[in-house]
Amino acid sequence: MSDSVIELRLWRQFIAVADELHFGRAAQRLNMTQPPLTQAIAQLEGLLAVRLFDRTKRSVQLTSAGAALLPEARELLARARELPAHARAAAAGEVGRLRLAFVSTVAFAFLPQWVRAFREQAPRVQLELIEATGDVQLAAFARGEIDAGFMLHSPGFAPPGLARQLIDRESLVLALPESHPLADRPRPPLATVLAEPLIIFPRRIVPSLYDAVFAMYHAAGCSPQVAQEAIQMQTIVNLVSAGLGLAWVPESVRQFQRPGVVYREVVGARGRAVPGCETSLVWAPGKINPALDRFIAFAATR
């Protein structure tokens, strides 16, 4: 027996007879004559190899197998009735699944508010959040494991090969221990910072921003004195609090109020401006996912 040969029509006829417990009344309900209905129930019983009704000249009763099958048949027809609306909702991006990766900096800024607003707009979209650095996101895109991601990069240097939408621009600020002499200055000049030990993320994480920071030092005729590398911004700030060095972080990281750490804007000099950074929403071009399309449109309105 193959379940695929059992048409919805047969299940509908089975439910009508089960409800009426009378073939004549069930036939009237279905706008058909009784003989074809009797034949249809016999066909269903033959396909299932199970007797569904006990029939006499005076009564029709469900067998135990028929009674057990009845709620399942009702659910099947209910789901079938829902399919057209579900298909339209899926095409409109109102249902589906979206695997969204993000760098930690967006969690300090807009991500929590965006998640709440998008879930209010599309409550039936399953939104899966995956915290991942830029290099991890690129590998995940290559394996088809994520649909979109928020990536941090130097202005104009979003990863190639991906479609993108600019979300935010911000400056880099200096995180330093509150006990450091420079912490007493609201805007320390760049020249006083360049010789300090530096805590920075590895280049593979955000190559363009790493290179921009190093270029700022080289333009001043010096090289960064890297004291420690760390992947996550929270870890970098925690290392600053331990007095291991200073760190350049996106301005949104100010939201991470680690005891013992302060944030300062740094004043450039002689054309040596402190670099900024951008956050972009990126995705693989040409991928068909209405839930992703809906999120891209949502992001464009923020």
N, C-alpha and C positions, 0 to 999 in steps of 0.2 A: 504494500500500500504506500502511495505517495501522498502526503498531506497537501501537496500543491494542486491536486486535482479536485479538492473540495472547495467549491465556490461559496462565496458569501451568501448567494441565493439559498443554498441548502441550509445554512445555519439560520437564516432568517425564517425559513419555513419551519425548521425544528422548533425555534422559540415560539412561533405562533401556535403550533400544536401543543407545546408544553404549557403555554399560558391558558389556552382554551380547554384543553383536554377533551377536544371534540374536533374531528376532522372537518365536519361541515362548517362549523362556526369559524375555524381557522382559515378555511378556503375563502369564506366571505370576507374575512379581514384582509386577506392577501389579494382580493379581487381576482380569484381564479376558481376553477371548478374543483370538485373534490378528487376525482380520479388522478389528475396530474400531481396533486399534493400527496396522495397516498403513495404514488410511484416515487416521488422525490424523497420521502422519508425512508422508503425501502432502499433507495439508492444510497442514502447517507449511511444507513445501518450496514449495507453491504460494504461500503468503502471503509467504515470503521471496524467492521467485523464484530460489532457490538449491537445488541438489541437495546433500543432506546425506550420503547413503549411496550407495555403489555396491553393488548387489544382484545376486547370481546365484542359481541354484538351490542352490548349495553354500556360499555365503559372504555375509557382510554386512560391509562395510568403510566406515569414515568417509572421506568425501572430504576434501580439504585445507580446504575451507570449513567442513565439519562439525567437523573437529578444532580449527580456530581458534575456532569458536563454543562448543565444549564447556565450557571453563573459565569463560567469561562466563555461560553458562546455569547452571552450578553456583553461581556467586556470586549470580546473581539469585534463585535459590531459597533460598539461605542467608539473604539479606537479607529475603526475604519471611517466612521463619520467625521472624526477629528482630523483625518489625514489631509484633506484639502486645505483647511485653515492652517494646519501645521506647515504644509508646503509653502503657502503664501508667506507665513511668518518667517520661515527659514530664508526664503528668497529676499525678504526685506531686512535680514540681519537681526530679527527680533528674537530668534532662538539660535542655538548653536554653541560652539566652543571657541574660546579665544585664549591662546597661550601667550601671555604677555611677559616678557623679560624686562628687567629694569636695573639700572645701576643704583647704588645706595643713595647717591645725592638726591635723586628725585623723591625718595621717601622723606627727606627733610623738607622738601618744598611742596609740590602740588599733588603728588600721587595719592595720598589718602583722600583728599577732597574729590579728585577725579574718579577714584574707584566708587565712592559713595554716589556721586552724581550719575555715573554711567549705569550703575546697578539700578538706580531709580528709573532711568530712561529705558533700560533693556533688562528687566529683572530675570528673563528666561535665558539670557546668555550666560553660559558657564564660563566665568572669568578665572583663569588659572594664573596666578602671579608667581614669577620665578626671579629671585634676585640673582643677578649674574653680571660679572664685569664684561667689558666690551669684547675681549678676546674669547671668553666663554660663549657669549652670544653669537659671535661669528661662526664658531664651530657648531653651535646648536642650529643656526640657520642652515648650514651645509648638510646637517643630518635630518633636516625637516622636523626638528623637535620644538620649535617655537614659531609663532605666526608673526610676531612683531616685537620690537624692543625699544626701550628708551636708552640711548647711548650718549655719553659725554665725549666731546671732542673740541679741538681748537677751532676757532671761527673759520667756517668754510671748508673744513677738512673732515666731513662725514665719511664713513667707510664707503669705498667705491663698490659698485655692483648692487647696491640696495636703493630702493626708492626711499625718500625721506621727506619729512615735514618738520621744519624748525619749530621748536616748542618754546625755548627760553634762551636768553643771553644773560650772562652775569659776569662779574669781574672776579678775579682771584683776590682773596684777602689772606693775610698772614695770621696763622695760629701760633701763639707763643705762650710759654709759661707765664702766669701772672706775676711770678717773682723775677722775671727777666727785666733788666734795666730798660729795654725798649718798650715794655708794657706800660710805662708811665707816659709815653708819648702817644697822643691820639692818632697821629698820622706820621709814623717814622719815615724818614727818607730812605730811598732804596739803597743808597751807598752804605748805610749803617747795617743793612741786613745781609748783604751779599757774602760776607765772610763768615756768617754764622753756620753751624752744622745744620744740614737739611735732612728732613724726613720726607720721602716721596714715594709714590707708587712705582712699580716696575714699568719699564717702557712698554712692554707687551700689552699692558692693560689699556692705556690711552696713548698711543705713540705720538699723535699730533700735539697733544697738550704737554707731554713730557718734553718733546723737542722744543716747544715754544718757551718753556721754563728755562731750559738749558741755553737757548738762544739769547734770552734776556741776560743771563750771566756772562755769556761769551761777548755780548755787545759791550759790556762794562769792562772787558779785559780780564775776566777771571772765570774760574770753573767752580761749579757747586761742590761743596764739601759734604758729600752724601754720607750721613751717619747711619741711616737705616732705611730700608725699603719695606713697605707694607701694602697689602692689597686693598683693604677696606678703609674708607675714610674714618670710620669710627676708631679703627685700630691706630691710624695715623694720629688722630687727635689724642688718643690715650697715651701714645708714646710721647707726644709733646708734653702732656701733663706730668710725665715722669722726668722731664728735663733732658731728654735725649737730643733735642734740636727744635728747629722751627719748621713750619710746613706751609706751603701754598695750597689753599683749599678754595673751592667755589664758595661764593658768598652765602649760598643757601645752607652751608654746613654750620653757619652761625646758630642755627636752630638747635644744634647739638651742644647743649650747655654742660660741658664736662667741667667739674670743679677743678680749679687750678689752671684753667686755660682761658685766655682772652683772644679776641680777634681784632685786628687792626688793618685799616686801609693803609697802603704804602704809597708814598709819593714818588713818582718817577722823576728823572732829571735828564736834561740834554737829549730829549727824544727817546729815552729808554723807558717806554711805558710798560707797566705791568700787564701781561697778557690777560685776555679774557677767555671765556669758554662758552660753549653752546651745548644745549641738549636737544637732540632730535629724536623724533619717532621714526623708526626705520622698519622696513618690511621687504620681503622678496617680491620684486615686481612680477606681475602676471599671475600671482596666486589667486585662485578662486576661493573666497571665503567671505560670504556676506556679513558675518559677524565682525570680521576685520574691517570691511568697508564701512560698516556702521561706526566702529570705533574711530577710524580715520576722520570721518565726517564730524564725529563728536569732538575730537581733538582740535579740529579746525575752528570750532566755535569758542574755544576756551580763551 
